[in-house]
Amino acid sequence: MAQVPPVRYLLRAKDLVDARYAEPITVDDLAAAAGLSRAHFSRMFTRTFGESPRAYLQTRRLERAAALLRYTDRTVADVCVMVGLRSVGSFTTSFARVYGKPPAAYRASLPPAASRARIPSCILQRDTRPRADSRVNTAHGEKTGARSRS
């Protein structure tokens, strides 16, 4: 039986990032998806795709944020949370480094989202709303809306 090329395993991790970029994904999660140790995974991913796993995840998040800024009227803070980032300040800095201007200036340089939206705003709002099970944790460490396991 032929051996599966290592790139195939790395693509599993890359697909995980593409599908679940808004979730708190770690390099350990990606390495597990590829079936490799963390260190070996990081070396192989960087060698194969030209950027580290963390850089790839950040790139995906920023690309999605740019799309949300172009096509929705969500606030910058909402966009930040929707793409899986926790700090608006860090998001603004990273976004400006990649796109040449902060998120608010980026959006201001474009036509209003309402004139560019290709689908009704009610559908955009429905499809860009965070899932119910991804709500922010309460002070007690439980997710809001979570059922107790008693």
BAZA-953839 format. One record per atom (N, C-alpha, C): residue number from 0; atom name; y, z, x; residue in one letter. Coordinates in pm, 1 decimal. Atoms other than C-alpha are relative to their C-alpha. Last residue first. Layout:
REM residues N
resi name c2 c3 c1 resn
NUM CA Y Z X a
...
***
This chain:
REM residues 150
resi name c2 c3 c1 resn
149 N 70.3 -122.7 35.1 s
149 CA 1774.0 3687.5 -2624.2 s
149 C -123.2 -27.7 -81.4 s
148 N 143.3 24.8 -13.6 r
148 CA 1876.7 3356.5 -2471.9 r
148 C -81.4 122.8 -35.2 r
147 N 67.1 -101.2 -81.4 s
147 CA 2236.4 3366.1 -2590.1 s
147 C -149.4 -25.3 -1.9 s
146 N 80.1 -93.3 79.8 r
146 CA 2381.0 3043.2 -2716.9 r
146 C -65.9 100.8 91.8 r
145 N 139.8 -12.2 -39.6 a
145 CA 2653.9 2872.7 -2519.9 a
145 C -70.1 103.8 -86.0 a
144 N 85.8 69.9 94.7 g
144 CA 2973.7 2783.8 -2705.1 g
144 C -146.6 10.1 34.5 g
143 N -45.5 -13.9 136.8 t
143 CA 3182.6 2879.3 -2410.0 t
143 C -89.3 -81.0 -90.3 t
142 N -73.7 117.3 46.3 k
142 CA 2971.5 2887.3 -2097.6 k
142 C 45.8 25.1 -143.1 k
141 N 74.6 81.7 96.0 e
141 CA 2876.7 3231.7 -1982.5 e
141 C 85.8 -118.7 -38.8 e
140 N 95.9 87.0 -65.9 g
140 CA 3006.9 3390.4 -1662.2 g
140 C -81.7 -84.6 -93.8 g
139 N 128.2 -68.6 -13.4 h
139 CA 3174.6 3685.4 -1833.3 h
139 C -107.0 -87.5 62.1 h
138 N -13.0 -103.9 -101.6 a
138 CA 3526.5 3551.3 -1777.5 a
138 C -132.5 71.5 25.6 a
137 N -84.8 -111.0 41.3 t
137 CA 3431.3 3240.1 -1972.4 t
137 C 6.0 101.1 112.7 t
136 N 63.1 -131.1 9.9 n
136 CA 3292.9 2923.9 -1815.3 n
136 C 101.2 105.5 -42.0 n
135 N -34.8 -92.5 -107.1 v
135 CA 3464.4 2594.3 -1890.9 v
135 C -66.9 134.7 -23.9 v
134 N -123.1 -76.9 16.8 r
134 CA 3289.1 2356.9 -2127.2 r
134 C 17.2 100.6 112.2 r
133 N -69.6 -2.7 -128.5 s
133 CA 3022.3 2117.7 -1999.8 s
133 C 130.3 78.9 -8.6 s
132 N 66.7 -90.4 -93.1 d
132 CA 2771.9 2176.9 -2281.9 d
132 C 67.8 6.5 136.6 d
131 N -9.2 -138.4 44.8 a
131 CA 3007.6 2030.2 -2541.9 a
131 C -63.4 96.3 98.9 a
130 N 112.2 -42.8 82.8 r
130 CA 3039.6 1704.3 -2350.5 r
130 C 13.5 147.2 -33.8 r
129 N 109.6 -65.1 -71.9 p
129 CA 3385.5 1623.0 -2219.9 p
129 C -109.9 42.9 -96.7 p
128 N 3.0 -144.1 24.6 r
128 CA 3587.2 1384.3 -2439.6 r
128 C -116.0 61.7 78.1 r
127 N -46.3 -66.1 -121.5 t
127 CA 3624.4 1038.6 -2284.0 t
127 C 6.0 151.3 -16.2 t
126 N 85.8 29.4 -114.0 d
126 CA 3408.9 862.4 -2542.2 d
126 C 45.0 65.9 129.0 d
125 N 136.2 -47.1 23.0 r
125 CA 3568.9 1022.5 -2847.0 r
125 C -85.0 -16.0 125.4 r
124 N -1.9 -145.9 1.5 q
124 CA 3921.8 979.0 -2718.4 q
124 C -140.0 56.2 -18.2 q
123 N -26.2 -46.6 -136.2 l
123 CA 3860.5 616.2 -2626.9 l
123 C -3.3 152.3 6.2 l
122 N 126.4 19.2 -72.8 i
122 CA 3703.9 556.1 -2970.0 i
122 C 16.2 45.8 144.8 i
121 N 92.7 -101.7 51.1 c
121 CA 4006.7 705.1 -3145.2 c
121 C -135.6 -9.2 70.4 c
120 N -21.3 -127.6 -68.4 s
120 CA 4232.8 500.5 -2914.9 s
120 C -93.9 109.1 -50.9 s
119 N -86.2 -94.3 73.2 p
119 CA 4085.1 175.3 -3044.0 p
119 C 8.5 135.4 70.0 p
118 N 73.9 -57.6 111.6 i
118 CA 3936.2 -52.2 -2776.0 i
118 C 89.3 102.2 -69.3 i
117 N 78.2 108.3 58.0 r
117 CA 4096.1 -287.2 -2528.0 r
117 C -82.7 47.5 -119.0 r
116 N 130.6 -43.8 49.9 a
116 CA 4368.2 -42.8 -2436.3 a
116 C -70.3 -115.4 -70.2 a
115 N 109.3 53.0 -81.2 r
115 CA 4643.5 -215.2 -2241.8 r
115 C -137.5 32.0 -55.1 r
114 N -11.8 146.1 -4.7 s
114 CA 4941.6 -177.8 -2476.3 s
114 C -115.1 -64.1 76.7 s
113 N 19.1 55.9 134.2 a
113 CA 4842.5 176.3 -2570.6 a
113 C 7.8 -151.7 0.4 a
112 N 143.1 15.4 28.1 a
112 CA 4802.1 266.4 -2203.9 a
112 C -23.7 -65.0 -136.2 a
111 N 59.1 -111.2 75.4 p
111 CA 5169.8 206.3 -2138.3 p
111 C -145.5 -28.7 -35.4 p
110 N -39.8 4.8 141.1 p
110 CA 5237.0 -63.9 -1876.8 p
110 C -65.2 117.2 -73.6 p
109 N 80.9 90.9 82.1 l
109 CA 5176.9 53.7 -1519.8 l
109 C 55.9 -8.6 -141.8 l
108 N -19.4 135.0 -52.2 s
108 CA 5410.5 207.6 -1259.9 s
108 C -74.6 -106.0 -80.6 s
107 N -134.4 47.1 36.3 a
107 CA 5436.2 526.7 -1465.1 a
107 C 24.6 -143.0 47.2 a
106 N -1.9 32.7 142.8 r
106 CA 5058.3 576.0 -1437.9 r
106 C 135.7 -57.9 -40.4 r
105 N 92.2 113.2 17.5 y
105 CA 5066.5 558.0 -1057.9 y
105 C 2.5 -45.5 -145.8 y
104 N -75.3 118.6 -43.0 a
104 CA 5371.9 785.2 -1052.6 a
104 C -84.6 -125.9 -15.3 a
103 N -106.2 22.3 99.3 a
103 CA 5184.3 1046.1 -1257.6 a
103 C 82.2 -123.7 35.3 a
102 N 50.0 51.7 128.2 p
102 CA 4870.5 1010.3 -1043.1 p
102 C 109.9 -29.6 -102.2 p
101 N 66.3 -102.5 82.3 p
101 CA 5054.1 1053.0 -710.6 p
101 C -41.0 -57.0 -135.5 p
100 N -96.0 -75.4 81.0 k
100 CA 5128.3 740.5 -505.4 k
100 C -76.1 102.5 -82.9 k
99 N -136.1 17.0 -49.0 g
99 CA 4960.6 534.1 -233.6 g
99 C 106.8 69.7 -80.5 g
98 N -72.7 100.0 79.3 y
98 CA 4630.5 487.8 -417.2 y
98 C 147.3 -15.7 38.6 y
97 N 77.0 122.0 23.0 v
97 CA 4394.7 661.1 -170.9 v
97 C 84.0 -109.6 -66.6 v
96 N 48.8 51.2 -128.5 r
96 CA 4618.3 929.6 -20.2 r
96 C -70.4 -134.3 -19.0 r
95 N -113.9 61.7 -69.4 a
95 CA 4803.3 976.2 -350.4 a
95 C -43.6 -59.6 134.0 a
94 N -34.3 122.7 71.1 f
94 CA 4474.1 1037.1 -533.0 f
94 C 112.9 -73.5 72.6 f
93 N 104.6 99.2 -28.7 s
93 CA 4360.5 1290.6 -275.0 s
93 C 33.2 -133.8 -63.5 s
92 N -6.3 34.6 -141.6 t
92 CA 4689.6 1483.5 -293.6 t
92 C -100.1 -109.5 35.4 t
91 N -123.3 75.7 -21.7 t
91 CA 4704.1 1475.1 -673.1 t
91 C 10.8 -46.3 145.1 t
90 N 17.4 130.7 62.4 f
90 CA 4339.7 1583.4 -704.5 f
90 C 121.7 -88.3 28.5 f
89 N 87.5 76.2 -89.9 s
89 CA 4393.5 1865.7 -456.8 s
89 C -22.4 -140.8 -53.3 s
88 N -70.8 22.2 -125.4 g
88 CA 4689.4 1989.3 -660.9 g
88 C -81.4 -82.6 98.5 g
87 N -93.2 110.5 23.6 v
87 CA 4508.8 1941.9 -992.2 v
87 C 76.5 -31.9 128.3 v
86 N -136.5 -31.2 -39.0 s
86 CA 4224.4 2158.3 -866.2 s
86 C 89.9 -121.6 -19.0 s
85 N -44.0 -129.2 52.0 r
85 CA 3884.3 2152.0 -1036.3 r
85 C 147.1 29.7 26.6 r
84 N -76.8 -71.5 -101.7 l
84 CA 3759.6 1795.6 -1003.0 l
84 C 59.4 126.2 -61.9 l
83 N 78.4 -99.7 -72.2 g
83 CA 3480.1 1663.9 -1221.1 g
83 C 72.4 73.3 110.7 g
82 N 74.0 65.5 -107.4 v
82 CA 3626.9 1337.3 -1346.1 v
82 C -73.2 99.7 89.7 v
81 N 97.1 95.4 53.9 m
81 CA 3727.3 1486.5 -1681.0 m
81 C -82.6 -68.1 108.6 m
80 N 118.1 -72.9 46.7 v
80 CA 3893.0 1786.4 -1514.8 v
80 C -108.7 -96.6 -47.5 v
79 N 55.6 -73.1 -113.3 c
79 CA 4139.4 1572.4 -1318.2 c
79 C -129.8 69.5 -40.2 c
78 N 71.8 100.9 -79.1 v
78 CA 4195.6 1341.2 -1613.7 v
78 C -68.8 67.5 117.7 v
77 N 120.3 37.4 74.8 d
77 CA 4287.7 1639.1 -1830.8 d
77 C -84.8 -98.8 79.6 d
76 N 92.6 -114.1 -7.2 a
76 CA 4529.0 1769.2 -1565.0 a
76 C -129.9 -30.2 -73.8 a
75 N 57.4 2.2 -134.6 v
75 CA 4689.4 1424.5 -1533.0 v
75 C -100.6 114.2 15.1 v
74 N -85.7 -57.9 -102.9 t
74 CA 4740.9 1420.2 -1908.6 t
74 C -70.7 -7.9 134.8 t
73 N 36.2 -137.0 -37.5 r
73 CA 4538.8 1179.8 -2120.7 r
73 C 94.7 51.4 107.9 r
72 N -123.3 -77.6 -7.6 d
72 CA 4720.1 868.6 -2244.4 d
72 C -28.5 145.9 34.2 d
71 N -13.5 -108.0 98.5 t
71 CA 4426.6 641.2 -2174.0 t
71 C 135.7 66.2 17.0 t
70 N 41.9 36.5 135.2 y
70 CA 4363.7 302.7 -2009.0 y
70 C 6.2 110.3 -104.1 y
69 N -42.6 132.9 47.7 r
69 CA 4541.8 312.5 -1675.7 r
69 C -22.8 -18.0 -149.2 r
68 N -146.5 2.1 -1.1 l
68 CA 4517.2 686.3 -1605.8 l
68 C 53.2 -133.4 -52.1 l
67 N -46.3 -83.2 111.9 l
67 CA 4153.2 682.6 -1714.7 l
67 C 152.1 3.8 -6.5 l
66 N 26.9 72.7 124.7 a
66 CA 4082.7 389.6 -1482.2 a
66 C 48.4 80.4 -120.7 a
65 N -96.6 109.9 7.3 a
65 CA 4253.0 565.4 -1190.7 a
65 C -18.9 -79.2 -128.8 a
64 N -129.7 -57.9 35.6 a
64 CA 4051.4 880.3 -1261.7 a
64 C 105.5 -109.0 -13.4 a
63 N 5.6 -28.3 144.1 r
63 CA 3729.4 677.9 -1260.6 r
63 C 132.3 59.1 -47.7 r
62 N 0.4 129.6 70.5 e
62 CA 3816.0 535.7 -919.5 e
62 C -1.1 20.9 -150.6 e
61 N -136.3 53.8 -2.4 l
61 CA 3909.7 883.4 -796.6 l
61 C 8.9 -136.5 -67.4 l
60 N -85.6 -81.0 87.4 r
60 CA 3578.6 1030.9 -908.9 r
60 C 142.3 -55.6 -4.6 r
59 N 36.8 28.4 139.8 r
59 CA 3377.7 747.3 -755.0 r
59 C 91.3 75.6 -95.7 r
58 N -45.4 136.1 29.4 t
58 CA 3563.3 783.6 -424.0 t
58 C -29.5 -35.4 -145.4 t
57 N -145.6 -7.6 18.5 q
57 CA 3510.8 1161.2 -422.0 q
57 C 56.7 -137.4 -35.8 q
56 N -23.9 -69.3 127.0 l
56 CA 3136.6 1113.6 -473.9 l
56 C 149.9 6.4 -29.2 l
55 N 38.2 93.5 106.0 y
55 CA 3123.7 856.1 -192.5 y
55 C 25.6 61.6 -137.6 y
54 N -106.4 101.1 8.7 a
54 CA 3320.1 1086.9 38.2 a
54 C -30.9 -100.1 -111.2 a
53 N -115.8 -64.6 63.0 r
53 CA 3077.4 1371.3 -36.5 r
53 C 115.5 -99.1 -16.5 r
52 N 25.8 -20.7 143.2 p
52 CA 2777.4 1146.8 34.3 p
52 C 119.4 63.1 -71.6 p
51 N 83.1 -116.8 25.7 s
51 CA 2931.1 1038.1 365.6 s
51 C -25.5 13.7 -150.4 s
50 N -79.4 -119.2 30.9 e
50 CA 3059.5 686.0 409.5 e
50 C -93.9 114.0 -35.1 e
49 N -127.6 -0.5 -70.5 g
49 CA 2928.1 362.0 559.0 g
49 C 93.4 112.9 -35.4 g
48 N -109.2 39.8 88.1 f
48 CA 2652.3 303.4 302.3 f
48 C 139.3 7.5 63.4 f
47 N 31.2 111.0 89.6 t
47 CA 2340.5 302.2 519.9 t
47 C 121.6 -51.5 -76.0 t
46 N 38.8 117.8 -78.2 r
46 CA 2448.9 514.5 817.7 r
46 C -18.5 -121.5 -90.8 r
45 N -118.4 45.5 -74.2 t
45 CA 2632.5 763.6 597.0 t
45 C -30.2 -126.5 78.9 t
44 N -95.3 50.1 98.5 f
44 CA 2339.8 791.2 356.0 f
44 C 121.9 -57.7 71.7 f
43 N 48.3 130.2 48.9 m
43 CA 2088.2 823.5 642.0 m
43 C 99.2 -62.7 -98.9 m
42 N -3.6 99.7 -108.3 r
42 CA 2283.2 1099.3 817.8 r
42 C -37.8 -138.2 -50.9 r
41 N -140.5 27.2 -33.1 s
41 CA 2350.6 1291.7 495.6 s
41 C 12.4 -104.8 110.3 s
40 N -61.1 77.3 107.8 f
40 CA 1988.2 1258.7 381.8 f
40 C 144.0 -37.8 36.1 f
39 N 50.9 136.4 -14.6 h
39 CA 1854.9 1377.6 716.5 h
39 C 61.7 -91.7 -105.7 h
38 N -54.2 58.9 -122.8 a
38 CA 2079.4 1684.0 705.6 a
38 C -45.0 -144.9 17.1 a
37 N -144.3 20.3 9.5 r
37 CA 2005.4 1768.0 341.8 r
37 C 55.9 -71.6 122.9 r
36 N -73.0 -121.2 -36.7 s
36 CA 1630.7 1717.4 368.5 s
36 C 149.3 -32.7 -2.5 s
35 N -21.0 -17.5 -143.5 l
35 CA 1499.4 1414.5 181.9 l
35 C 67.2 134.4 26.6 l
34 N 123.6 -53.5 -57.1 g
34 CA 1350.2 1347.0 -162.3 g
34 C 8.0 20.0 150.4 g
33 N 54.0 97.2 -94.3 a
33 CA 1636.7 1118.9 -261.9 a
33 C -131.3 46.7 61.8 a
32 N 25.9 122.6 75.7 a
32 CA 1712.8 1323.2 -572.9 a
32 C -61.6 -107.5 89.6 a
31 N 120.9 -23.3 80.6 a
31 CA 1673.8 1639.9 -363.5 a
31 C -35.6 -125.4 -79.4 a
30 N 113.0 4.8 -92.7 a
30 CA 1925.1 1506.3 -110.4 a
30 C -131.0 19.7 -75.3 a
29 N 21.1 140.4 -34.6 l
29 CA 2168.1 1435.1 -393.7 l
29 C -118.5 -16.1 94.4 l
28 N 51.5 68.9 119.3 d
28 CA 2134.5 1784.9 -533.9 d
28 C -33.1 -145.8 32.4 d
27 N 139.0 -44.6 17.8 d
27 CA 2175.4 1934.9 -184.4 d
27 C -64.6 -67.4 -120.9 d
26 N 78.3 83.7 -90.8 v
26 CA 2488.3 1723.2 -134.5 v
26 C -147.3 39.4 -9.7 v
25 N -8.1 -38.9 -140.7 t
25 CA 2626.7 1899.2 -439.6 t
25 C -81.1 -98.6 84.6 t
24 N 112.1 46.9 -81.5 i
24 CA 2701.9 1766.6 -787.7 i
24 C 22.5 43.9 144.8 i
23 N -10.6 -61.0 -133.0 p
23 CA 2937.2 1962.9 -1015.2 p
23 C -122.4 -32.3 86.2 p
22 N 71.0 -127.3 -8.5 e
22 CA 2933.8 1713.8 -1303.3 e
22 C 14.2 58.0 140.4 e
21 N -83.9 -103.8 58.8 a
21 CA 3194.9 1443.3 -1352.9 a
21 C -64.9 137.9 5.6 a
20 N -110.3 -36.7 -88.3 y
20 CA 3020.7 1205.5 -1110.7 y
20 C 83.5 115.6 -52.4 y
19 N -36.3 -138.3 31.1 r
19 CA 2702.5 1205.0 -1322.7 r
19 C 113.9 51.9 87.3 r
18 N 24.3 -40.2 138.4 a
18 CA 2602.6 839.5 -1356.6 a
18 C 58.1 136.7 -33.5 a
17 N -64.2 93.8 92.4 d
17 CA 2752.6 695.4 -1038.3 d
17 C -12.6 45.2 -145.4 d
16 N -145.1 -16.1 -10.7 v
16 CA 2660.3 1003.7 -835.9 v
16 C 70.3 -90.0 -101.2 v
15 N -29.6 -131.2 58.2 l
15 CA 2300.8 993.4 -959.5 l
15 C 150.0 25.8 3.3 l
14 N 0.5 17.1 145.8 d
14 CA 2287.0 619.9 -886.1 d
14 C 32.0 131.2 -71.5 d
13 N -122.6 73.3 30.9 k
13 CA 2386.0 692.6 -524.9 k
13 C 11.7 -22.2 -151.5 k
12 N -111.0 -94.2 -12.6 a
12 CA 2114.0 955.9 -501.9 a
12 C 132.2 -67.4 -36.8 a
11 N 16.9 -98.4 107.2 r
11 CA 1851.8 716.9 -633.3 r
11 C 115.5 99.1 0.5 r
10 N -59.4 57.0 121.4 l
10 CA 1991.6 446.5 -405.2 l
10 C -16.8 93.4 -119.8 l
9 N -143.0 -26.4 -3.5 l
9 CA 1912.7 669.4 -107.8 l
9 C 69.7 -55.0 -123.8 l
8 N -18.6 -141.1 32.7 y
8 CA 1546.3 664.5 -200.3 y
8 C 148.1 36.1 -3.6 y
7 N 38.6 -16.6 140.1 r
7 CA 1543.4 283.5 -208.1 r
7 C 19.8 144.6 -45.9 r
6 N -117.8 33.9 80.1 v
6 CA 1731.7 271.0 120.2 v
6 C -28.6 21.0 -148.1 v
5 N -83.6 -118.7 22.5 p
5 CA 1438.3 454.3 278.8 p
5 C 122.8 -28.0 -85.9 p
4 N -108.2 -13.2 -97.2 p
4 CA 1214.9 145.6 230.3 p
4 C 88.5 121.7 -31.9 p
3 N -128.8 26.0 64.6 v
3 CA 903.8 209.0 18.0 v
3 C 110.1 18.3 103.8 v
2 N -87.8 -116.1 2.3 q
2 CA 583.9 185.1 226.4 q
2 C 134.5 -39.9 -61.5 q
1 N -121.5 12.4 -80.2 a
1 CA 344.0 -92.2 136.4 a
1 C 87.1 124.6 -16.2 a
0 N -117.6 0.0 83.4 m
0 CA 0.0 0.0 0.0 m
0 C 124.8 0.0 88.5 m
***
